Amino acid sequence: MKVTCVGAAGTVTGSNYLIETEGVNVLVDCGMFQGSRQMEERNYLDFPYDPGTVSHLLLTHAHIDHSGLIPKLVHKGFSGSILCTPATADLCRIMLADSAHIQEMEAEWRNRKKRRAGRHRLIEPLYTQDAAAAAMEYFMPINYGNDSILSPYVRVRFSDAGHILGSAIIELWVKEKDREVKIVFSGDLGSINQPIISDPTYIQKADVVFIESTYGNRIHKSKESTYQELKEVIIAAHKDGGNVVIPAFAVERTQEVLYVLNELYQKKQIPSMDVYIDSPLAISATEIFVKHPECFDEETINKLRAGSHPLDFPGMHFSRSAEESMRLNEIKSGAIIIAASGMGHAGRIKHHLRHNLWRPEAHIVFVGYQAQGTTGRLIVDGAKRVKIFGEEVNVKANIHTIGGFSAHADKDGLLKWLRYFNPTPSATVIIHGEPSSSLAFSNYASEELNISPIVPQLGEIIDLDIAMGKFKKEGIAVEPLEFNAELDITWEKLDDIITRIGDIEDIPDFKMRESLTPKLREINERLNEIREHLAGKEV
């Protein structure tokens, strides 16, 4: 029995794990890589397995870094069932369609640039809206706590992970060699006492545990101090005469911010300011939230019974159309603008950052994880200028990072979840984290729980028999898949060269630029041919 870490190992995004057994092949998640250009190019590579040989996909939750490559998987030959909770299925319907729309728009934008530059090799979107709709036909929702028999060899159960609406911990029982092995995937575990949704479920039995480590080296601020910090930012922005711009994930984070704003507003702790939700996806997600009270915590249910809606209050406006969104650019002060994406690298938030980052009176509030290479990460790391839509924008606004909003458990939360297993699992595998976080959490778990975790890298294969200590003499538990580290170095060098060419093309000296441009275009064409060859796709 083997598990291949196709994604979210040595990195946070691209969650994808192939479980190979004697009886059936099962995937856990099929997510998109996000972050740097080098990382996102991985989305165009072929899967290192034949999708047609996979019988089932078990989906932990709807976030794109866990679900975003499902349309590609189906297009490449997958025809099995996609099991998830009902809330996850509803969210995926809108999120995959939105992701496809972004792919189509970006392909169209890049192709316009190619045509203007006289380059005729056009690109295709990663997948289309039609492909996203077709993929939804394979979804099979199952409720929390219900066992589903996938085959005579495999059964599965979903339990609440407390991360976002519908998020799940996966318990998987696999029969092989006259024995049954229980594998648990944590999915993304939520924080304790997170608004609206329930806390994570604690699982007691497992032979092998795969646990995330997004914040395995951090302790979050308390919810009280987090809300106090947001209150102070809003008061400061009101005093300074600027806007508050909040990049937020459309699912969960937007709803949590609305919940907190409503609490502060009802208690009259913040001044009256118009709140704009400028994200059709977030608006649709908020509507889906109301349909799934089975995911709510007791406090939220009690508020709804009392006739108080925690996601609605005076002064809140929804901007669905592009025209409504563009009108927000005319607002110079007195507004709280919440828009996706949460990392600032895509979606309508890019427009709001371009119109507010350079304003000293504006306040930009990051309330979620910022992956390496994203616009948000550059800003929180102290960049003085960032490029948005090809334009250099000075960062003069007040920048705030409020970590307590995280929908991920911190180090203590992850350790608490692991402690509930009794007896201790035979193997613990730490995934879904940047190397510094995963390795730090491995050390914490080793010291406090007296275990020896496995920390795989991208593409590595884990032999579960060896990992559990059944056949130690037969070899090592983790072996590398042929992902080729030299290929990563090649990608990095190509990205660096192309970035430098872009800098040269932007030099202000017109005559010099004019003389260099033809040769630069020729070099760019050659580089793109190399990239297309490496990726196995025109990009």
KAKA-V87999 format. One record per residue. N is the residue number from 1. RES is the residue in three letters. D_CENTER is the distance of its C-alpha to the mean C-alpha in Angstrom with 1 decimal. Layout:
N;RES;D_CENTER + N;RES;D_CENTER
This chain:
1;MET;28.2 + 2;LYS;25.4 + 3;VAL;21.6 + 4;THR;20.1 + 5;CYS;16.8 + 6;VAL;15.7 + 7;GLY;12.2 + 8;ALA;10.3 + 9;ALA;13.8 + 10;GLY;14.7 + 11;THR;11.2 + 12;VAL;7.8 + 13;THR;6.0 + 14;GLY;8.1 + 15;SER;9.0 + 16;ASN;12.5 + 17;TYR;15.7 + 18;LEU;19.2 + 19;ILE;21.9 + 20;GLU;25.3 + 21;THR;28.3 + 22;GLU;31.9 + 23;GLY;31.4 + 24;VAL;28.0 + 25;ASN;24.8 + 26;VAL;21.6 + 27;LEU;17.9 + 28;VAL;15.2 + 29;ASP;11.9 + 30;CYS;11.6 + 31;GLY;8.2 + 32;MET;8.0 + 33;PHE;8.3 + 34;GLN;7.3 + 35;GLY;9.7 + 36;SER;13.4 + 37;ARG;15.5 + 38;GLN;16.5 + 39;MET;13.0 + 40;GLU;12.3 + 41;GLU;15.9 + 42;ARG;15.0 + 43;ASN;13.7 + 44;TYR;17.4 + 45;LEU;18.9 + 46;ASP;20.6 + 47;PHE;19.2 + 48;PRO;21.3 + 49;TYR;22.7 + 50;ASP;24.4 + 51;PRO;22.3 + 52;GLY;25.7 + 53;THR;26.4 + 54;VAL;23.5 + 55;SER;24.8 + 56;HIS;21.8 + 57;LEU;18.0 + 58;LEU;16.8 + 59;LEU;13.5 + 60;THR;12.1 + 61;HIS;10.2 + 62;ALA;9.1 + 63;HIS;5.4 + 64;ILE;5.4 + 65;ASP;4.0 + 66;HIS;6.7 + 67;SER;9.0 + 68;GLY;9.1 + 69;LEU;12.1 + 70;ILE;14.2 + 71;PRO;16.5 + 72;LYS;17.2 + 73;LEU;17.9 + 74;VAL;20.4 + 75;HIS;21.9 + 76;LYS;22.6 + 77;GLY;24.5 + 78;PHE;22.6 + 79;SER;24.8 + 80;GLY;24.1 + 81;SER;22.6 + 82;ILE;19.0 + 83;LEU;19.2 + 84;CYS;17.1 + 85;THR;18.1 + 86;PRO;19.6 + 87;ALA;17.2 + 88;THR;14.2 + 89;ALA;16.5 + 90;ASP;17.3 + 91;LEU;13.8 + 92;CYS;13.1 + 93;ARG;16.3 + 94;ILE;15.3 + 95;MET;11.7 + 96;LEU;12.8 + 97;ALA;15.8 + 98;ASP;14.1 + 99;SER;12.0 + 100;ALA;15.4 + 101;HIS;17.2 + 102;ILE;15.1 + 103;GLN;16.0 + 104;GLU;19.5 + 105;MET;19.9 + 106;GLU;18.8 + 107;ALA;21.1 + 108;GLU;23.8 + 109;TRP;23.5 + 110;ARG;23.6 + 111;ASN;26.5 + 112;ARG;28.4 + 113;LYS;28.2 + 114;LYS;29.5 + 115;ARG;32.3 + 116;ARG;33.4 + 117;ALA;33.5 + 118;GLY;35.6 + 119;ARG;33.0 + 120;HIS;33.2 + 121;ARG;30.5 + 122;LEU;28.0 + 123;ILE;24.4 + 124;GLU;22.9 + 125;PRO;19.5 + 126;LEU;17.1 + 127;TYR;18.0 + 128;THR;19.7 + 129;GLN;19.7 + 130;ASP;22.5 + 131;ALA;20.5 + 132;ALA;17.7 + 133;ALA;20.5 + 134;ALA;22.3 + 135;ALA;19.4 + 136;MET;19.5 + 137;GLU;23.1 + 138;TYR;22.0 + 139;PHE;20.1 + 140;MET;22.2 + 141;PRO;21.3 + 142;ILE;22.7 + 143;ASN;23.2 + 144;TYR;22.4 + 145;GLY;25.1 + 146;ASN;26.6 + 147;ASP;27.3 + 148;SER;26.8 + 149;ILE;29.1 + 150;LEU;27.4 + 151;SER;30.5 + 152;PRO;33.5 + 153;TYR;31.4 + 154;VAL;28.1 + 155;ARG;27.1 + 156;VAL;23.9 + 157;ARG;23.1 + 158;PHE;20.1 + 159;SER;20.1 + 160;ASP;18.2 + 161;ALA;15.4 + 162;GLY;15.5 + 163;HIS;11.8 + 164;ILE;11.5 + 165;LEU;14.2 + 166;GLY;15.0 + 167;SER;12.8 + 168;ALA;15.0 + 169;ILE;16.5 + 170;ILE;18.2 + 171;GLU;21.8 + 172;LEU;23.3 + 173;TRP;27.1 + 174;VAL;28.3 + 175;LYS;32.1 + 176;GLU;33.4 + 177;LYS;36.7 + 178;ASP;38.3 + 179;ARG;35.7 + 180;GLU;32.5 + 181;VAL;29.4 + 182;LYS;26.7 + 183;ILE;23.2 + 184;VAL;20.5 + 185;PHE;16.8 + 186;SER;15.3 + 187;GLY;11.9 + 188;ASP;10.0 + 189;LEU;13.1 + 190;GLY;13.7 + 191;SER;16.2 + 192;ILE;19.8 + 193;ASN;21.3 + 194;GLN;18.2 + 195;PRO;19.6 + 196;ILE;19.9 + 197;ILE;18.5 + 198;SER;20.2 + 199;ASP;19.8 + 200;PRO;18.5 + 201;THR;21.2 + 202;TYR;23.1 + 203;ILE;24.1 + 204;GLN;27.5 + 205;LYS;28.1 + 206;ALA;26.4 + 207;ASP;27.7 + 208;VAL;24.4 + 209;VAL;21.2 + 210;PHE;17.8 + 211;ILE;16.0 + 212;GLU;12.7 + 213;SER;13.5 + 214;THR;10.7 + 215;TYR;13.6 + 216;GLY;16.4 + 217;ASN;18.6 + 218;ARG;18.5 + 219;ILE;20.1 + 220;HIS;18.7 + 221;LYS;21.2 + 222;SER;22.9 + 223;LYS;22.0 + 224;GLU;25.5 + 225;SER;25.2 + 226;THR;21.8 + 227;TYR;23.4 + 228;GLN;26.5 + 229;GLU;24.6 + 230;LEU;23.1 + 231;LYS;26.6 + 232;GLU;28.2 + 233;VAL;25.9 + 234;ILE;26.9 + 235;ILE;30.5 + 236;ALA;30.5 + 237;ALA;29.0 + 238;HIS;31.7 + 239;LYS;34.3 + 240;ASP;33.3 + 241;GLY;33.3 + 242;GLY;29.7 + 243;ASN;26.6 + 244;VAL;23.5 + 245;VAL;20.3 + 246;ILE;17.1 + 247;PRO;13.8 + 248;ALA;11.6 + 249;PHE;8.7 + 250;ALA;11.0 + 251;VAL;10.5 + 252;GLU;11.8 + 253;ARG;11.8 + 254;THR;14.2 + 255;GLN;16.3 + 256;GLU;16.5 + 257;VAL;17.7 + 258;LEU;20.1 + 259;TYR;21.4 + 260;VAL;22.2 + 261;LEU;23.8 + 262;ASN;25.9 + 263;GLU;27.0 + 264;LEU;28.0 + 265;TYR;29.7 + 266;GLN;31.6 + 267;LYS;32.9 + 268;LYS;33.9 + 269;GLN;32.2 + 270;ILE;30.7 + 271;PRO;32.7 + 272;SER;32.4 + 273;MET;29.9 + 274;ASP;28.5 + 275;VAL;24.8 + 276;TYR;23.1 + 277;ILE;20.0 + 278;ASP;19.4 + 279;SER;16.8 + 280;PRO;18.1 + 281;LEU;14.9 + 282;ALA;14.8 + 283;ILE;18.5 + 284;SER;18.2 + 285;ALA;15.6 + 286;THR;18.1 + 287;GLU;20.8 + 288;ILE;19.1 + 289;PHE;18.7 + 290;VAL;22.5 + 291;LYS;23.0 + 292;HIS;21.6 + 293;PRO;23.7 + 294;GLU;23.4 + 295;CYS;20.1 + 296;PHE;21.7 + 297;ASP;23.3 + 298;GLU;27.1 + 299;GLU;27.1 + 300;THR;25.3 + 301;ILE;27.5 + 302;ASN;30.6 + 303;LYS;29.7 + 304;LEU;29.3 + 305;ARG;32.6 + 306;ALA;34.3 + 307;GLY;33.3 + 308;SER;30.9 + 309;HIS;27.6 + 310;PRO;25.0 + 311;LEU;22.9 + 312;ASP;25.9 + 313;PHE;28.4 + 314;PRO;30.9 + 315;GLY;29.8 + 316;MET;26.4 + 317;HIS;26.0 + 318;PHE;23.7 + 319;SER;23.4 + 320;ARG;22.7 + 321;SER;24.7 + 322;ALA;24.4 + 323;GLU;27.9 + 324;GLU;26.9 + 325;SER;23.9 + 326;MET;26.3 + 327;ARG;28.8 + 328;LEU;26.6 + 329;ASN;27.2 + 330;GLU;30.8 + 331;ILE;30.0 + 332;LYS;30.8 + 333;SER;30.8 + 334;GLY;30.5 + 335;ALA;27.1 + 336;ILE;23.8 + 337;ILE;21.2 + 338;ILE;17.7 + 339;ALA;15.6 + 340;ALA;12.2 + 341;SER;10.1 + 342;GLY;9.3 + 343;MET;9.5 + 344;GLY;12.7 + 345;HIS;12.4 + 346;ALA;12.7 + 347;GLY;14.3 + 348;ARG;17.2 + 349;ILE;16.2 + 350;LYS;17.5 + 351;HIS;20.9 + 352;HIS;21.1 + 353;LEU;20.3 + 354;ARG;23.0 + 355;HIS;25.4 + 356;ASN;24.9 + 357;LEU;23.9 + 358;TRP;27.5 + 359;ARG;29.1 + 360;PRO;30.3 + 361;GLU;30.5 + 362;ALA;26.9 + 363;HIS;24.3 + 364;ILE;20.6 + 365;VAL;18.5 + 366;PHE;15.0 + 367;VAL;13.7 + 368;GLY;10.2 + 369;TYR;8.7 + 370;GLN;9.7 + 371;ALA;8.9 + 372;GLN;12.2 + 373;GLY;13.7 + 374;THR;12.1 + 375;THR;14.8 + 376;GLY;13.6 + 377;ARG;14.0 + 378;LEU;17.3 + 379;ILE;18.5 + 380;VAL;17.8 + 381;ASP;19.4 + 382;GLY;22.5 + 383;ALA;22.7 + 384;LYS;25.9 + 385;ARG;24.9 + 386;VAL;21.8 + 387;LYS;22.0 + 388;ILE;20.8 + 389;PHE;22.1 + 390;GLY;24.3 + 391;GLU;25.9 + 392;GLU;26.2 + 393;VAL;25.6 + 394;ASN;27.1 + 395;VAL;25.2 + 396;LYS;27.8 + 397;ALA;26.0 + 398;ASN;25.5 + 399;ILE;22.0 + 400;HIS;20.7 + 401;THR;17.9 + 402;ILE;17.9 + 403;GLY;16.1 + 404;GLY;17.4 + 405;PHE;15.1 + 406;SER;12.3 + 407;ALA;11.2 + 408;HIS;11.2 + 409;ALA;14.7 + 410;ASP;16.5 + 411;LYS;19.0 + 412;ASP;21.6 + 413;GLY;19.5 + 414;LEU;18.4 + 415;LEU;22.1 + 416;LYS;23.4 + 417;TRP;21.5 + 418;LEU;22.9 + 419;ARG;26.3 + 420;TYR;26.7 + 421;PHE;27.2 + 422;ASN;30.9 + 423;PRO;32.1 + 424;THR;29.6 + 425;PRO;27.6 + 426;SER;29.3 + 427;ALA;26.1 + 428;THR;22.9 + 429;VAL;20.1 + 430;ILE;17.5 + 431;ILE;14.1 + 432;HIS;10.4 + 433;GLY;11.5 + 434;GLU;13.1 + 435;PRO;16.8 + 436;SER;18.3 + 437;SER;16.3 + 438;SER;16.8 + 439;LEU;20.4 + 440;ALA;21.2 + 441;PHE;20.0 + 442;SER;22.0 + 443;ASN;25.0 + 444;TYR;24.6 + 445;ALA;24.5 + 446;SER;27.4 + 447;GLU;29.5 + 448;GLU;29.0 + 449;LEU;28.7 + 450;ASN;30.9 + 451;ILE;28.7 + 452;SER;27.8 + 453;PRO;24.1 + 454;ILE;22.9 + 455;VAL;20.2 + 456;PRO;19.6 + 457;GLN;18.4 + 458;LEU;16.7 + 459;GLY;18.9 + 460;GLU;21.2 + 461;ILE;23.0 + 462;ILE;23.9 + 463;ASP;27.3 + 464;LEU;27.1 + 465;ASP;30.9 + 466;ILE;31.2 + 467;ALA;28.3 + 468;MET;30.1 + 469;GLY;33.4 + 470;LYS;35.2 + 471;PHE;36.4 + 472;LYS;36.0 + 473;LYS;38.8 + 474;GLU;37.1 + 475;GLY;34.5 + 476;ILE;31.3 + 477;ALA;28.4 + 478;VAL;25.8 + 479;GLU;26.7 + 480;PRO;24.9 + 481;LEU;24.0 + 482;GLU;25.4 + 483;PHE;22.4 + 484;ASN;24.9 + 485;ALA;24.1 + 486;GLU;26.5 + 487;LEU;24.3 + 488;ASP;21.5 + 489;ILE;24.4 + 490;THR;25.5 + 491;TRP;22.2 + 492;GLU;22.3 + 493;LYS;25.9 + 494;LEU;25.4 + 495;ASP;22.7 + 496;ASP;25.0 + 497;ILE;28.0 + 498;ILE;26.4 + 499;THR;25.2 + 500;ARG;28.8 + 501;ILE;30.3 + 502;GLY;28.3 + 503;ASP;29.8 + 504;ILE;33.3 + 505;GLU;32.9 + 506;ASP;32.3 + 507;ILE;35.5 + 508;PRO;37.8 + 509;ASP;41.0 + 510;PHE;41.5 + 511;LYS;44.2 + 512;MET;42.4 + 513;ARG;39.2 + 514;GLU;41.3 + 515;SER;42.9 + 516;LEU;39.7 + 517;THR;37.6 + 518;PRO;39.2 + 519;LYS;38.8 + 520;LEU;35.2 + 521;ARG;34.4 + 522;GLU;36.2 + 523;ILE;34.2 + 524;ASN;30.9 + 525;GLU;32.0 + 526;ARG;32.8 + 527;LEU;29.5 + 528;ASN;27.6 + 529;GLU;29.8 + 530;ILE;28.8 + 531;ARG;25.1 + 532;GLU;25.8 + 533;HIS;27.8 + 534;LEU;25.1 + 535;ALA;22.3 + 536;GLY;24.8 + 537;LYS;23.9 + 538;GLU;25.1 + 539;VAL;22.5
